Amino acid sequence: MAIAIDATLVRLILVPAAMKLMGDWNWWMPSWLDRALPDLSFEAGGADPEPAEA
């Protein structure tokens, strides 16, 4: 019963509601941590891809 309450009440209702109320504060990162973490990019290359020919 505790797992069902946790899964429904906390994870489906409380967490999204808290994130909505906190807005941009959800994504705040301390500057010292930002400097310590590597700068990763998941984008492919710097140039725009060429359109595929039909």
ChimeraX attribute file (.defattr): number of C-alpha atoms within 10 A of each C-alpha:
attribute: neighborCount
match mode: 1-to-1
recipient: residues
	/A:1	6
	/A:2	6
	/A:3	8
	/A:4	9
	/A:5	11
	/A:6	13
	/A:7	12
	/A:8	11
	/A:9	12
	/A:10	13
	/A:11	12
	/A:12	12
	/A:13	12
	/A:14	13
	/A:15	12
	/A:16	12
	/A:17	12
	/A:18	11
	/A:19	13
	/A:20	12
	/A:21	11
	/A:22	11
	/A:23	10
	/A:24	9
	/A:25	10
	/A:26	11
	/A:27	8
	/A:28	9
	/A:29	9
	/A:30	7
	/A:31	8
	/A:32	8
	/A:33	9
	/A:34	11
	/A:35	9
	/A:36	8
	/A:37	8
	/A:38	8
	/A:39	7
	/A:40	6
	/A:41	7
	/A:42	5
	/A:43	6
	/A:44	8
	/A:45	8
	/A:46	6
	/A:47	6
	/A:48	7
	/A:49	8
	/A:50	6
	/A:51	6
	/A:52	5
	/A:53	4
	/A:54	3
